[in-house]
Amino acid sequence: MHRKDGEHPLGDIGQLVLLCLFLFIWVADSFFLRMSTFMSDFVSLHMRLVLIALVVVIATYLAKSGHAVVNPERRFPGVASTGAFRYVRHPLYLASILFYLCLSVATASLLSLALSVGIAVFYDYIASYEERVLQAKYREEYSKYRERTGKWLPIIRGLAGARRIQK
């Protein structure tokens, strides 16, 4: 099994297995068994579609911008800190998590939503591994990058400064 530099050895296969598991559960629950989709009776499809549209736009930006680090033709040396990487350290993983959430919300499948939370935990695990590798490789440059960007959510400058003052 070939592992890309800096990635968790089980990252690719884990993502593939979780994608297949998610799609199986989502399709089964949403369209056949309907075991956990009762929330669709309380939250209108229109409300869900508005939320989904907004999240899909954000996730698409994250995915498109984040591909700079996996595209060999556009890859650059050092710590990626442009595009979506200005805001979060793992835009591709975050985009994936958001797409899972969108599918869960679209059909109001609570089973899929629960699995999405588990998938997010897996992504956090492999992201933490990759951060340790990047920290060892880029040291001070990566430390500075971590201070100004959030792992999953953008850092709001006013709040970040307030947190440092309180310490």
N, C-alpha and C positions, 0 to 999 in steps of 0.2 A: 504494500500500500504506500503510495507516494504522498508525502505530507509537504504542503507548501510551507515555506519559511515563516515561522512565528505562529502558525495556526495550531490549535489543539489537535492531537492525533485522531481524536474521535469526532471532531467538529463536523466534517462533511457527512460522514455516515450517520451521525446522530441527527443532523438536520434532515437528511433524507428519510430516515425511519420515522421521525416525528411528523414530517409532512404527510407521509402515507397514512400513519395512524390518525392524524387529525382529519384528513380528507375522508377516510373511512367512517369515523365517528360522526363527523359533521353531516355527511350525506345520509347516513343511516338514521341519525336522530332528526335531522331537519326535514327529510322528505319521505321517510318510511315509518319509523317507529314513533316519532314525535313524543318521546318520553319526557323531554325537558324543554319543550318549546312553548309552554303555556304563557310565558311573558308576552308573546306576540299578541295575545288578546288584550293586553293592557297598554302596550306601547305601539302606537300606530306605525304602519310601514312608512308613511311620509316622514315622520320624525326620525326613524332609523335611517332612511335614505339620505336625509340632510346631513346627519352625523357621519355616515359612511362616506359621502362625497367629500366632506372636509378632510377626513382622515386619509382617504385615498390620495388626495392632492398632496398632503404632507408626506405620506409614505412614498409616493412616486418621486418627489423631489429628493428625499433621502436616498432612495435606491439609485436613482440616476446619477446624482452627485457623488455618492459613495463608491460607485464603480471605478472611480479614478485609481483606487489602490489595487484593484484586481485586474485592471486592464494593463497588460505589459507595455503597450504602445504609449500610454499616458502616464505610466508610473514614474515617480520622481524619487530621488534619494532623500532620506530624512523622514521626519514626522509629518504626516499629512495633516495640514491645518487650514485647508481652503475648502470652499464649497460647504457641504453639510458638516464637514469635519471642524468648521469654525464653531459649531453649536454643540455637537455631541461627538463623543469619541467612537461610537459604534453605529453609524447611520444605516449600514446595510442590515445589521441585526435588528435595529429598531424598526426599520421598514418592514421586515419580515413579521415581527411581532404585531405591528399595526395591521398588516394584511390578515393575519389570523383573527385578530379582534374584529375586523370588519366583517369577515364571513360569519363569525359567531353572532354578531349584532344583527346582521342582515336577516337571519332566520330565528333570532332570539333563542338559540340553542345554549342552554346553560351547561350541558355536558361539554360542548365545544369550548365554551368560555373557560370552564375549569381546566380543560386540557391546555388552552392558551396560556393560562397562568403557569402551568407546569413547563410549557415550552419556553416561556420567558425566564424561568429559573434556569433552564438548561443554557439559554443564550447568555445569561449573566455568568454562569460557570465558565463557559468557553471564553467569554470576553475578559473575565478576570485573569484567566491563564494567559491570554494574549497580551494583556497589559503588563503582566510580570515580565514576559519576554521583551516587550518594547522598552520597559523601564531599564532592564539590564543592557539592552543594546544602545539606547539613546540617552540614558542617564539624565543629565540636567535638562536637555532639550525636552524630553518627555515629561519630566516633573513640572516644568513651566507650562507645558501644554495642558496637563491634567489640572493645574490650578485655574486655568481660564476657561475650560470646557467641562460640561457635565458628562457623566458616563451615559446616562439615558435621557436626561432632560437638560435643556440649555440652562446655563447659569445666568441669572439676572444680576447684572452688575451691582445694583444698589443693595440687594440682599447679600451678595457675596462679600461686599465691603463691610456690611453690618456684622456678618458672622465673624470676620477676622477681628473686628474691634472688640467683640464680646469675649474672645478667647484670652 
